[in-house]
Amino acid sequence: MKLRSIALILIIILLLLYIFLPREEINIIVQMEEEEVSGLMKVLTKYERFHFVKFNILNIPFSNHFTRIEEFLKSGKEVDIARVDIKMPNWFKDYVIHDRVVIQAVDCLLLFYNPEIIASPPRTIDEFITYIRTYTIDNQGKRYGEEGFSSNRIKRYAAFVPLNSGWWMSPFFGGEDRDFLSQNLEHDSFIKVANSFKELYQSGLLPDFKDTFYEQMIRRFREGEVAMMLNGPWVIPALKELGQEFRIALIPRGSEGRFSPMGGQQWVMLSDKEVVKKVMNYLASDKVAFELYKYNDTIMPKESVLNNLDNNILAEQLYDGAVKLGKDSDYILYNFFSNDYIEYLNDKMSKEELFDSWKGQVRSLE
């Protein structure tokens, strides 16, 4: 009886110690959807139970998040770990403990389509362009090529292609020529793609595009005004929450295969405390990678993880066509498609001038 009492007292003492022993606070800044934050907290709570730490999470907007984090640091607020975009500006690297960077999730563009409109998604770029002509209808229900079709009264577009965005246009140019970001780019392939979308644009078969096209694209897809769009897995939670019917397919192939720009998120360590290093090791583990996939649908680009994701289209796309764009190539794509390509679409630049301009710009990448 005495042994039982002693054991009970010891258990109570241990429980009290566990409850009241101080926990070291670790401050983490993220830019996530609320559902993602909830999933992350489940992962971090498991760590808290056995390591006497307490995580404080601050969720900030994605827009200008590097600058926002810098403002916190300069104000004297302690930030131990941050979740930032893979394309990290050089100036921010001065704040990072450089050997403690962990890729947390990678994304690449996929094809989203409405199965109520399109039964089988296009497999090639040529099919994709044909689908645009086939599935675009005006308010009389007439398709492109039918007598009486009015491109000024479109009821439903087959696809939303933001022609002013290099990120969204690169799958088409890169699919036809894997070297299109280098001096080895192929002239005829480049002109073929450029001209194909110019014809669609001038025929009125693509929605108007703006610099702030993203919200417009999501709205039109959600409301059935657009049957297909290229987007990333980050949009899945929002579509599910709205009850939107959708399917996902691989990016259509070009003659040279698939090309999909890869982006994503990474954890960076902003303090060199030993306890923070241990947390970074935890975040880099396969166990956490699988849990974040389970909670948030995010994928860590580790073969040990990707090889265990059966029938996952994003994992297949990462293997098959994902291309990581650097800060310089990302800017060149943005600059070219926001300016020169728009001039070409509106007959203010010839196809040869367009090709020469692009070749001149990619020279700086080599």
KEKE-3310 file (N, C-alpha, C; in steps of 0.2 Angstrom, whole numbers, plus 5000, padded with zeros to 4 digits):
npx = (5004:5010:5020:5012:5006:5017:5021:5010:5012:5024:5020:5011:5019:5028:5019:5015:5027:5029:5018:5021:5034:5045:5043:5052:5050:5046:5046:5037:5034:5022:5014:5000:4985:4970:4966:4978:4986:4980:4983:4997:4998:4994:5004:5015:5011:5012:5026:5028:5023:5034:5046:5047:5044:5036:5026:5024:5014:5013:5003:5005:5000:5004:5008:5022:5029:5042:5047:5039:5043:5056:5053:5048:5060:5069:5062:5065:5058:5058:5061:5061:5060:5054:5042:5044:5044:5050:5058:5069:5074:5090:5094:5087:5093:5104:5098:5096:5101:5111:5114:5103:5091:5075:5066:5049:5037:5033:5026:5018:5012:4996:4983:4966:4950:4932:4922:4909:4908:4919:4923:4934:4951:4962:4977:4988:4997:4992:4979:4974:4973:4964:4953:4949:4944:4933:4925:4922:4908:4895:4882:4871:4873:4881:4896:4913:4917:4904:4890:4885:4891:4896:4909:4909:4900:4902:4897:4903:4919:4932:4944:4955:4968:4981:4988:4998:5006:5021:5024:5012:5012:5023:5022:5017:5026:5038:5034:5035:5048:5061:5072:5069:5072:5085:5099:5099:5086:5073:5068:5056:5047:5045:5039:5028:5020:5018:5011:5000:4992:4991:4982:4970:4968:4965:4954:4945:4943:4948:4947:4947:4962:4971:4982:4980:4974:4971:4961:4950:4951:4949:4936:4928:4930:4924:4911:4907:4910:4921:4929:4942:4957:4974:4982:4988:4991:4988:4976:4966:4960:4952:4943:4937:4931:4921:4913:4915:4914:4927:4941:4957:4971:4987:4998:4996:5005:5019:5028:5040:5038:5032:5031:5032:5032:5040:5037:5035:5037:5048:5056:5065:5079:5080:5087:5101:5099:5101:5090:5081:5087:5085:5071:5070:5076:5066:5056:5061:5060:5054:5043:5036:5034:5025:5014:5011:5007:4996:4987:4987:4989:5001:5017:5033:5048:5055:5062:5060:5047:5039:5039:5030:5018:5004:4995:4995:4993:5000:5013:5017:5018:5028:5039:5039:5038:5042:5050:5062:5062:5073:5076:5080:5076:5063:5059:5063:5053:5042:5043:5044:5032:5023:5025:5032:5026:5013:5012:5015:5003:4994:4998:5008:5021:5032:5033:5046:5053:5048:5054:5068:5069:5066:5076:5087:5084:5085:5098:5105:5104:5113)
npy = (4994:5006:5007:5009:5022:5030:5028:5035:5047:5051:5051:5061:5072:5072:5075:5088:5094:5093:5101:5113:5117:5128:5133:5135:5148:5149:5158:5159:5165:5164:5163:5159:5150:5149:5136:5129:5134:5128:5115:5115:5118:5107:5098:5105:5105:5091:5091:5100:5093:5085:5092:5103:5116:5131:5136:5151:5157:5168:5174:5181:5192:5185:5194:5205:5198:5196:5209:5212:5204:5208:5220:5217:5211:5222:5230:5225:5214:5196:5184:5167:5157:5157:5155:5156:5162:5151:5158:5168:5184:5192:5201:5198:5186:5189:5189:5176:5161:5152:5139:5133:5130:5124:5116:5116:5114:5111:5118:5117:5122:5115:5107:5113:5108:5109:5096:5095:5101:5098:5082:5074:5079:5090:5083:5087:5102:5106:5100:5107:5120:5117:5113:5126:5132:5124:5123:5135:5146:5157:5168:5163:5150:5145:5139:5143:5146:5141:5147:5163:5164:5174:5183:5194:5192:5182:5168:5158:5154:5143:5142:5150:5160:5169:5180:5190:5185:5178:5167:5159:5158:5151:5136:5133:5138:5132:5119:5116:5118:5115:5122:5135:5145:5149:5153:5143:5142:5137:5143:5141:5134:5143:5154:5147:5144:5157:5163:5155:5158:5171:5171:5166:5176:5187:5182:5183:5173:5172:5177:5194:5201:5206:5215:5211:5198:5186:5184:5186:5176:5165:5167:5167:5154:5147:5151:5145:5151:5149:5135:5128:5130:5135:5132:5131:5119:5127:5132:5123:5121:5132:5130:5118:5122:5131:5122:5119:5110:5101:5095:5088:5088:5083:5096:5100:5092:5097:5096:5093:5088:5090:5106:5114:5128:5129:5132:5137:5134:5138:5134:5145:5148:5161:5163:5158:5149:5134:5126:5130:5125:5111:5111:5114:5103:5094:5099:5096:5082:5066:5062:5073:5079:5070:5071:5085:5084:5076:5084:5097:5095:5098:5096:5089:5090:5077:5062:5051:5054:5058:5046:5038:5043:5038:5039:5053:5068:5080:5076:5068:5078:5085:5076:5075:5087:5098:5114:5123:5140:5154:5169:5179:5173:5172:5186:5190:5183:5189:5202:5202:5196:5205:5216:5216:5205:5208:5219:5213:5205:5214:5219:5228:5224:5214:5196:5192:5202:5200:5188:5190:5200:5192:5183:5191:5195:5183:5181:5186:5177:5167)
npz = (5000:5004:4994:4983:4986:4987:4973:4967:4972:4967:4953:4953:4956:4945:4935:4939:4938:4924:4920:4925:4923:4915:4898:4884:4873:4856:4842:4827:4811:4798:4782:4778:4773:4784:4786:4784:4794:4805:4802:4803:4817:4823:4820:4826:4840:4844:4845:4855:4866:4871:4872:4879:4874:4868:4855:4846:4834:4821:4809:4793:4779:4762:4752:4750:4760:4764:4767:4777:4787:4789:4795:4807:4813:4813:4822:4834:4838:4842:4830:4827:4817:4800:4788:4771:4754:4741:4731:4737:4740:4738:4747:4759:4763:4771:4784:4787:4794:4786:4784:4788:4781:4775:4764:4763:4756:4739:4724:4708:4693:4688:4678:4680:4678:4674:4676:4672:4661:4653:4648:4647:4649:4640:4633:4626:4620:4608:4608:4619:4614:4603:4611:4616:4606:4604:4615:4619:4620:4614:4619:4613:4612:4602:4595:4592:4575:4570:4561:4564:4576:4590:4595:4603:4613:4623:4632:4639:4642:4636:4642:4654:4650:4656:4647:4649:4659:4663:4671:4669:4656:4652:4653:4640:4630:4635:4635:4621:4618:4627:4629:4629:4638:4636:4626:4616:4611:4601:4585:4577:4585:4595:4589:4584:4596:4601:4591:4590:4602:4600:4589:4595:4605:4596:4590:4600:4609:4622:4639:4644:4650:4665:4675:4688:4688:4694:4704:4696:4687:4696:4700:4688:4685:4695:4694:4683:4671:4665:4658:4660:4668:4672:4687:4704:4717:4729:4727:4729:4743:4744:4733:4737:4749:4744:4738:4725:4709:4702:4693:4692:4681:4673:4667:4650:4637:4627:4611:4616:4628:4645:4654:4668:4679:4695:4711:4728:4746:4760:4776:4785:4796:4808:4820:4830:4840:4850:4853:4843:4831:4833:4832:4818:4813:4815:4808:4795:4794:4787:4794:4798:4785:4779:4788:4786:4773:4775:4782:4776:4762:4757:4749:4752:4743:4743:4739:4746:4751:4740:4733:4739:4737:4731:4715:4715:4707:4708:4713:4702:4692:4697:4696:4682:4675:4682:4684:4691:4693:4694:4703:4693:4680:4683:4684:4671:4663:4668:4664:4650:4646:4651:4644:4630:4624:4624:4616:4604:4603:4600:4587:4587:4586:4577:4573:4572:4578:4590:4594:4593:4603:4614:4614:4616:4629:4637:4636:4646:4656:4655)
capx = (5000:5014:5023:5007:5005:5023:5021:5005:5014:5029:5017:5008:5025:5030:5014:5016:5033:5028:5014:5024:5041:5045:5044:5056:5046:5049:5042:5037:5030:5020:5009:4996:4977:4968:4966:4985:4989:4977:4986:5003:4998:4993:5011:5019:5008:5015:5033:5028:5022:5039:5052:5046:5044:5029:5026:5019:5013:5010:5001:5005:4999:5009:5011:5027:5030:5049:5048:5035:5047:5062:5051:5048:5066:5071:5059:5067:5054:5062:5058:5066:5059:5049:5040:5045:5044:5057:5062:5071:5078:5097:5095:5084:5098:5108:5095:5095:5106:5111:5114:5097:5085:5072:5061:5043:5032:5034:5020:5019:5005:4992:4977:4960:4944:4926:4920:4902:4908:4924:4923:4941:4955:4967:4983:4993:4995:4988:4973:4972:4971:4958:4947:4947:4939:4927:4921:4919:4901:4892:4875:4866:4875:4885:4903:4918:4916:4897:4887:4882:4895:4898:4915:4908:4895:4904:4894:4908:4926:4935:4950:4958:4975:4983:4994:5003:5010:5026:5023:5007:5013:5029:5021:5016:5033:5043:5032:5037:5055:5064:5078:5066:5075:5092:5101:5098:5079:5071:5064:5050:5043:5043:5034:5021:5016:5017:5006:4993:4989:4989:4976:4965:4966:4962:4948:4940:4942:4951:4945:4952:4967:4973:4988:4977:4970:4971:4954:4945:4951:4945:4929:4925:4930:4920:4904:4906:4911:4928:4929:4948:4962:4980:4983:4992:4987:4986:4969:4962:4956:4946:4938:4933:4926:4915:4909:4916:4916:4933:4945:4964:4975:4993:4999:4996:5012:5021:5032:5046:5036:5029:5035:5028:5036:5040:5038:5034:5038:5053:5057:5072:5080:5083:5091:5105:5098:5101:5083:5078:5090:5081:5065:5072:5077:5060:5052:5064:5059:5049:5037:5032:5032:5019:5009:5009:5003:4989:4983:4987:4990:5007:5021:5040:5051:5060:5060:5057:5040:5036:5038:5025:5012:5001:4990:4995:4995:5006:5019:5018:5020:5035:5044:5038:5039:5043:5056:5063:5064:5076:5074:5082:5072:5056:5059:5063:5047:5037:5044:5043:5025:5019:5026:5033:5021:5006:5013:5014:4996:4991:5001:5013:5028:5032:5035:5053:5055:5047:5059:5074:5068:5066:5083:5091:5083:5087:5106:5108:5103:5119)
capy = (5000:5012:5008:5012:5029:5033:5029:5040:5054:5052:5052:5068:5077:5072:5079:5095:5097:5093:5106:5120:5118:5133:5131:5140:5151:5149:5163:5157:5169:5161:5166:5153:5150:5147:5129:5127:5135:5123:5109:5116:5118:5100:5095:5108:5103:5085:5092:5103:5088:5081:5095:5109:5122:5133:5139:5157:5158:5174:5173:5187:5191:5183:5200:5208:5195:5197:5215:5212:5200:5212:5226:5214:5210:5228:5233:5221:5208:5190:5179:5162:5153:5160:5152:5161:5159:5149:5164:5173:5190:5192:5205:5194:5181:5192:5188:5169:5156:5149:5131:5130:5131:5118:5116:5113:5112:5113:5118:5118:5123:5110:5109:5112:5108:5108:5090:5096:5104:5094:5075:5072:5085:5089:5079:5090:5109:5107:5098:5112:5125:5115:5114:5133:5134:5119:5123:5142:5147:5163:5168:5159:5143:5144:5138:5146:5142:5141:5153:5167:5165:5181:5184:5200:5190:5175:5166:5153:5153:5136:5142:5157:5160:5176:5181:5195:5182:5173:5161:5155:5156:5147:5129:5132:5139:5127:5112:5115:5119:5115:5127:5142:5150:5149:5155:5138:5141:5135:5149:5139:5132:5149:5157:5143:5145:5164:5165:5151:5162:5178:5170:5165:5182:5191:5179:5185:5167:5172:5182:5200:5199:5212:5214:5208:5193:5180:5184:5186:5169:5160:5169:5164:5146:5145:5152:5141:5155:5147:5128:5126:5135:5133:5135:5127:5116:5131:5135:5117:5122:5137:5127:5113:5126:5134:5117:5119:5104:5102:5089:5090:5084:5086:5101:5097:5091:5100:5091:5092:5086:5095:5111:5118:5132:5126:5137:5134:5138:5135:5136:5148:5150:5167:5164:5152:5145:5126:5123:5131:5120:5105:5112:5114:5096:5091:5101:5093:5075:5063:5061:5080:5079:5066:5074:5091:5082:5074:5090:5103:5093:5101:5090:5091:5087:5072:5056:5046:5056:5058:5039:5035:5047:5035:5043:5060:5072:5085:5073:5066:5083:5087:5072:5074:5093:5104:5117:5129:5147:5158:5176:5182:5171:5174:5193:5191:5181:5194:5208:5200:5195:5210:5221:5214:5200:5212:5223:5208:5203:5220:5220:5233:5221:5208:5190:5192:5207:5197:5182:5194:5203:5187:5180:5196:5195:5177:5180:5188:5171:5163)
capz = (5000:5004:4988:4979:4988:4985:4966:4965:4974:4961:4947:4954:4956:4938:4931:4941:4935:4917:4919:4928:4921:4910:4891:4880:4867:4849:4838:4820:4806:4792:4778:4776:4774:4791:4787:4784:4801:4809:4801:4806:4824:4825:4819:4832:4846:4845:4847:4862:4872:4874:4871:4884:4871:4866:4849:4845:4827:4818:4802:4790:4772:4758:4749:4753:4767:4766:4770:4784:4792:4791:4799:4814:4815:4815:4828:4840:4840:4841:4826:4827:4811:4796:4782:4766:4747:4738:4728:4742:4738:4740:4753:4765:4765:4777:4790:4787:4796:4779:4783:4791:4776:4774:4759:4767:4751:4733:4720:4701:4689:4685:4674:4683:4673:4676:4673:4670:4654:4649:4651:4647:4649:4634:4634:4623:4620:4602:4610:4623:4609:4600:4616:4617:4600:4604:4621:4620:4617:4615:4623:4609:4613:4596:4596:4587:4568:4568:4558:4569:4582:4591:4600:4608:4617:4625:4638:4643:4639:4637:4646:4656:4649:4657:4642:4652:4664:4661:4675:4667:4649:4652:4651:4633:4627:4638:4632:4614:4618:4634:4629:4628:4643:4635:4619:4612:4610:4594:4582:4574:4591:4599:4584:4584:4602:4601:4586:4592:4607:4597:4585:4600:4607:4591:4588:4605:4612:4628:4643:4645:4656:4668:4679:4694:4684:4698:4707:4691:4685:4701:4700:4682:4685:4701:4692:4676:4665:4662:4659:4662:4670:4675:4693:4708:4723:4734:4726:4731:4749:4742:4729:4741:4753:4740:4735:4717:4706:4698:4692:4691:4677:4671:4661:4643:4634:4620:4607:4620:4635:4649:4657:4673:4684:4701:4717:4735:4753:4764:4782:4787:4803:4809:4826:4830:4847:4849:4853:4836:4827:4834:4828:4811:4811:4816:4802:4789:4794:4783:4798:4797:4778:4778:4792:4783:4767:4777:4785:4771:4755:4754:4747:4752:4737:4745:4735:4751:4752:4733:4730:4743:4736:4725:4712:4716:4701:4709:4713:4696:4689:4700:4693:4675:4671:4686:4682:4696:4690:4699:4703:4687:4675:4685:4682:4663:4661:4670:4660:4643:4644:4653:4639:4623:4621:4624:4610:4598:4602:4597:4581:4587:4586:4572:4576:4572:4583:4597:4595:4594:4610:4619:4614:4619:4636:4640:4636:4653:4661:4654)
cpx = (5004:5018:5018:5006:5011:5023:5016:5008:5020:5026:5014:5014:5027:5025:5014:5022:5032:5023:5017:5031:5041:5047:5048:5051:5049:5044:5042:5032:5029:5016:5005:4988:4976:4968:4973:4988:4986:4981:4993:5003:4997:5000:5015:5017:5011:5022:5033:5027:5028:5046:5052:5048:5037:5030:5021:5019:5010:5009:5001:5002:5005:5012:5016:5030:5038:5050:5045:5040:5053:5059:5050:5055:5070:5068:5061:5063:5058:5058:5063:5066:5053:5048:5040:5044:5050:5061:5063:5075:5085:5097:5092:5089:5103:5105:5095:5102:5107:5111:5108:5091:5082:5066:5055:5038:5034:5027:5022:5012:5002:4986:4970:4955:4938:4923:4912:4902:4913:4925:4930:4946:4960:4974:4989:4992:4991:4980:4970:4969:4964:4952:4945:4942:4933:4923:4919:4913:4899:4885:4870:4867:4879:4892:4907:4917:4909:4895:4884:4885:4897:4903:4914:4903:4896:4900:4899:4914:4928:4940:4952:4965:4977:4989:4999:5007:5015:5026:5018:5008:5019:5028:5020:5022:5038:5041:5034:5044:5058:5070:5075:5069:5082:5093:5100:5090:5078:5066:5057:5045:5041:5038:5027:5017:5014:5011:4999:4989:4987:4982:4970:4963:4963:4955:4942:4939:4945:4948:4950:4956:4969:4979:4986:4972:4968:4963:4949:4945:4948:4938:4925:4925:4925:4913:4903:4907:4917:4928:4936:4953:4969:4981:4987:4988:4985:4979:4964:4957:4950:4941:4933:4928:4920:4911:4909:4917:4922:4937:4952:4968:4982:4993:4999:5003:5013:5025:5038:5044:5032:5034:5031:5033:5035:5041:5037:5036:5044:5054:5064:5073:5083:5086:5095:5105:5098:5094:5079:5081:5087:5074:5065:5073:5071:5056:5055:5063:5054:5043:5033:5030:5025:5013:5006:5005:4996:4985:4982:4988:4996:5012:5029:5043:5057:5058:5057:5049:5036:5035:5033:5018:5008:4996:4989:4998:5000:5012:5021:5021:5027:5040:5044:5040:5041:5050:5057:5065:5067:5073:5075:5077:5065:5055:5058:5056:5041:5037:5043:5036:5021:5020:5027:5028:5014:5007:5012:5007:4992:4994:5005:5020:5027:5034:5042:5056:5054:5052:5065:5074:5069:5073:5088:5090:5086:5095:5109:5108:5109:5126)
cpy = (5006:5013:5011:5020:5033:5034:5034:5047:5056:5054:5060:5073:5078:5076:5086:5098:5098:5100:5113:5122:5123:5130:5137:5142:5151:5153:5161:5162:5164:5165:5161:5154:5147:5139:5126:5128:5130:5117:5109:5115:5111:5096:5098:5106:5096:5086:5096:5099:5086:5085:5102:5115:5124:5137:5145:5158:5165:5173:5180:5186:5189:5189:5204:5205:5196:5204:5216:5209:5204:5218:5223:5213:5217:5232:5230:5215:5201:5186:5173:5158:5157:5155:5157:5158:5157:5154:5169:5178:5190:5196:5202:5189:5183:5190:5180:5165:5151:5142:5128:5132:5125:5119:5112:5111:5115:5113:5119:5119:5116:5112:5108:5112:5106:5101:5090:5099:5100:5087:5073:5078:5084:5087:5083:5098:5110:5105:5104:5118:5123:5115:5121:5134:5130:5121:5131:5143:5154:5162:5165:5152:5141:5144:5142:5142:5141:5147:5157:5168:5172:5181:5189:5198:5183:5174:5162:5153:5146:5137:5149:5156:5167:5177:5186:5192:5177:5167:5156:5154:5151:5139:5128:5133:5134:5120:5111:5115:5120:5120:5134:5147:5151:5152:5150:5137:5140:5140:5147:5137:5138:5153:5154:5145:5153:5166:5161:5155:5169:5177:5169:5172:5187:5189:5180:5178:5166:5178:5188:5198:5206:5210:5210:5203:5187:5179:5183:5179:5164:5161:5166:5157:5144:5146:5149:5145:5153:5139:5125:5132:5132:5136:5130:5124:5120:5133:5129:5119:5127:5134:5122:5117:5129:5128:5116:5112:5105:5095:5092:5085:5087:5091:5098:5097:5095:5094:5089:5090:5091:5100:5115:5121:5129:5132:5133:5138:5134:5138:5139:5150:5156:5169:5157:5148:5137:5123:5125:5127:5113:5105:5111:5107:5092:5093:5098:5085:5073:5063:5067:5081:5076:5069:5081:5089:5080:5079:5095:5101:5096:5095:5093:5087:5082:5066:5051:5048:5055:5050:5035:5039:5044:5039:5050:5064:5077:5082:5070:5072:5086:5083:5073:5081:5099:5107:5123:5135:5151:5165:5180:5180:5172:5182:5194:5189:5186:5200:5207:5200:5200:5216:5219:5210:5204:5216:5219:5206:5208:5223:5226:5231:5215:5202:5189:5196:5204:5192:5185:5197:5198:5184:5184:5196:5189:5176:5182:5182:5167:5166)
cpz = (5000:4998:4983:4980:4986:4977:4964:4967:4969:4955:4947:4953:4949:4934:4933:4938:4927:4916:4920:4926:4915:4903:4888:4874:4861:4844:4830:4816:4800:4788:4774:4776:4781:4792:4787:4791:4806:4808:4804:4814:4827:4825:4825:4839:4848:4848:4854:4867:4875:4874:4875:4880:4869:4860:4848:4838:4825:4811:4798:4782:4768:4754:4753:4760:4769:4770:4777:4789:4794:4796:4806:4817:4817:4821:4834:4842:4838:4836:4825:4820:4807:4790:4776:4759:4745:4735:4733:4739:4741:4747:4760:4767:4771:4784:4792:4790:4790:4779:4787:4787:4774:4769:4762:4762:4744:4729:4713:4698:4687:4681:4678:4678:4676:4672:4670:4663:4650:4652:4652:4645:4643:4637:4631:4622:4613:4604:4614:4619:4605:4605:4617:4612:4601:4610:4623:4616:4618:4618:4619:4609:4606:4598:4590:4580:4566:4566:4563:4575:4584:4597:4605:4613:4620:4632:4643:4639:4640:4642:4648:4655:4650:4653:4644:4657:4662:4664:4672:4659:4648:4650:4644:4629:4629:4635:4625:4613:4625:4635:4629:4633:4642:4627:4614:4610:4602:4591:4581:4580:4594:4595:4584:4590:4602:4597:4587:4597:4604:4593:4589:4603:4603:4589:4594:4609:4619:4632:4643:4651:4658:4673:4686:4691:4689:4701:4702:4688:4689:4701:4694:4682:4690:4698:4685:4670:4661:4663:4662:4664:4673:4682:4698:4714:4728:4733:4728:4737:4747:4738:4732:4745:4750:4737:4727:4715:4702:4698:4691:4686:4676:4666:4655:4640:4628:4617:4611:4627:4639:4652:4662:4678:4691:4706:4723:4741:4756:4771:4783:4794:4804:4816:4827:4837:4845:4849:4846:4831:4827:4831:4821:4809:4811:4809:4795:4789:4790:4787:4797:4790:4777:4782:4789:4776:4769:4779:4780:4764:4752:4754:4748:4747:4739:4742:4740:4752:4745:4731:4734:4742:4730:4722:4714:4710:4702:4709:4706:4691:4691:4697:4685:4672:4675:4684:4687:4693:4696:4698:4696:4681:4676:4683:4674:4660:4662:4665:4653:4642:4646:4648:4632:4620:4620:4617:4604:4597:4599:4591:4581:4587:4581:4576:4577:4577:4590:4598:4596:4601:4615:4620:4617:4626:4640:4640:4642:4658:4660:4656)
residu = (MET:LYS:LEU:ARG:SER:ILE:ALA:LEU:ILE:LEU:ILE:ILE:ILE:LEU:LEU:LEU:LEU:TYR:ILE:PHE:LEU:PRO:ARG:GLU:GLU:ILE:ASN:ILE:ILE:VAL:GLN:MET:GLU:GLU:GLU:GLU:VAL:SER:GLY:LEU:MET:LYS:VAL:LEU:THR:LYS:TYR:GLU:ARG:PHE:HIS:PHE:VAL:LYS:PHE:ASN:ILE:LEU:ASN:ILE:PRO:PHE:SER:ASN:HIS:PHE:THR:ARG:ILE:GLU:GLU:PHE:LEU:LYS:SER:GLY:LYS:GLU:VAL:ASP:ILE:ALA:ARG:VAL:ASP:ILE:LYS:MET:PRO:ASN:TRP:PHE:LYS:ASP:TYR:VAL:ILE:HIS:ASP:ARG:VAL:VAL:ILE:GLN:ALA:VAL:ASP:CYS:LEU:LEU:LEU:PHE:TYR:ASN:PRO:GLU:ILE:ILE:ALA:SER:PRO:PRO:ARG:THR:ILE:ASP:GLU:PHE:ILE:THR:TYR:ILE:ARG:THR:TYR:THR:ILE:ASP:ASN:GLN:GLY:LYS:ARG:TYR:GLY:GLU:GLU:GLY:PHE:SER:SER:ASN:ARG:ILE:LYS:ARG:TYR:ALA:ALA:PHE:VAL:PRO:LEU:ASN:SER:GLY:TRP:TRP:MET:SER:PRO:PHE:PHE:GLY:GLY:GLU:ASP:ARG:ASP:PHE:LEU:SER:GLN:ASN:LEU:GLU:HIS:ASP:SER:PHE:ILE:LYS:VAL:ALA:ASN:SER:PHE:LYS:GLU:LEU:TYR:GLN:SER:GLY:LEU:LEU:PRO:ASP:PHE:LYS:ASP:THR:PHE:TYR:GLU:GLN:MET:ILE:ARG:ARG:PHE:ARG:GLU:GLY:GLU:VAL:ALA:MET:MET:LEU:ASN:GLY:PRO:TRP:VAL:ILE:PRO:ALA:LEU:LYS:GLU:LEU:GLY:GLN:GLU:PHE:ARG:ILE:ALA:LEU:ILE:PRO:ARG:GLY:SER:GLU:GLY:ARG:PHE:SER:PRO:MET:GLY:GLY:GLN:GLN:TRP:VAL:MET:LEU:SER:ASP:LYS:GLU:VAL:VAL:LYS:LYS:VAL:MET:ASN:TYR:LEU:ALA:SER:ASP:LYS:VAL:ALA:PHE:GLU:LEU:TYR:LYS:TYR:ASN:ASP:THR:ILE:MET:PRO:LYS:GLU:SER:VAL:LEU:ASN:ASN:LEU:ASP:ASN:ASN:ILE:LEU:ALA:GLU:GLN:LEU:TYR:ASP:GLY:ALA:VAL:LYS:LEU:GLY:LYS:ASP:SER:ASP:TYR:ILE:LEU:TYR:ASN:PHE:PHE:SER:ASN:ASP:TYR:ILE:GLU:TYR:LEU:ASN:ASP:LYS:MET:SER:LYS:GLU:GLU:LEU:PHE:ASP:SER:TRP:LYS:GLY:GLN:VAL:ARG:SER:LEU:GLU)
# end
